[in-house]
Amino acid sequence: MKPIQVGLLGIGTVGSGTFQVLQRNQEEIRRRAGRGIQITMVADLDVARARSIVGEGVQVVGDARAVIANPDIDVVVELIGGYGIAKALVMEAIAAGKHVVTANKALLAVHGTEIFAAAAAKGVMVAFEAAVAGGIPIIKSLREGLTANRIQWIAGIINGTTNFILSEMRDKGLDFDVVLKEAQRLGYAEADPTFDIEGVDAAHKATLMSAIAFGVPVQFDKAYVEGITKLGAADIRYAEQLGYRIKLLGITKRVASGIELRVHPSLVPAKRLIANVEGAMNAVVVQGDAVGTTLYYGKGAGSEPTASAVIADLVDIARLQTADPLHRVPYLAFQPDAMSDTPVLPMSEVVTSYYLRLRVADEAGVLAQVTALLAGAGISIDAVLQREADEVGGEGATSTDLIILTHNTREGTMNDALARLQQLPTVLAPIVRIRKEELN
Ligand code: HSE
């Protein structure tokens, strides 16, 4: 059978990895796919650099639309990123009858519904394994391996940059700003790290996993997104003393009234495997009703790990290209006419437990005031930790940190209670609130 012909849009880190792995493993990949997979055309603004990566046998152009217009190209691999030109090119490739492989989580989390509908109408595949957790085959696991299950929840460390920063903060006792600068110097964080540190990148990925797990449309606009920029070294230390680690988790959960979809720093019991995922690594825990708890771990970014996912999609396309489009694996795991309109819940309806840190005056009755207010709101306390004022603020200090772990409560209830606690004259600084996930 004639090799499948692939056109790359963008040959940066992931594109060059894809080219190299396809070359290196071409014979094994051909034996698996049943036909060869060849990158025959590459578009990149830097034509000279692209040429230096692919050599002479591949057509290199500066204009991505020349790839889409080439009738010999079967699959377009979009590795440009972002919502702008990438969206236009993906839609044009679909309109031209090309299958599309993309690593672009932002594009699919925001415009996935439109893109999948266009692809279904045209009978082409849009594959995106590389969009979530890089080299970890989590899309395939959710969509195919776990297809027997009613998925109950997913919780993942799905952003390597922030996990690296949190690991460094814990190991070295440093504050966020210091570690971010170091991460940028070492190349672990980008010059503009906003999407990573504010939780947006993780929310894009959580949005895609949520849609696949629960058969709902992609709804990034309904996700609750909170990053790690306000985390202090003190909270990481206190969490540790209480037997927890702080991780930026992407969580999606099915509850009676709807679906939770949220990204925020979370206390996770130190004994959980996922709490021990360090550095830039990713991990995803999936709870299914039949299989129980499963854990997926690996590199969430990087040239060849991400290429591994891109090429897996290319092999799928090579295998399925001749299958009737109605009998291929659906884009979001559920058949398009069997999607559900289960609502994504507002954050105020989410039920979870909490870590609270209050800087309080070290005087009689303060603890009683705080606990009485929480009791009045129906919030049950799980544990309390208070260090001596001297230990927290130095000799002669007159204030101290009061750490409270709560049992499960509704976020809206907690918001009201925090507003009232903040008004107490003995509470001397903004209260720190971090959600806690037992993951059991
Ligand atoms: N910037 C991402 C991360 C990798 O740090 O995990 C690509 O999604």
Residues whose N, C-alpha, C, O or C-beta is under 5 A from the ligand:
A	BS01	HSE	I158 N159 G160 T161 D196 G300 A301
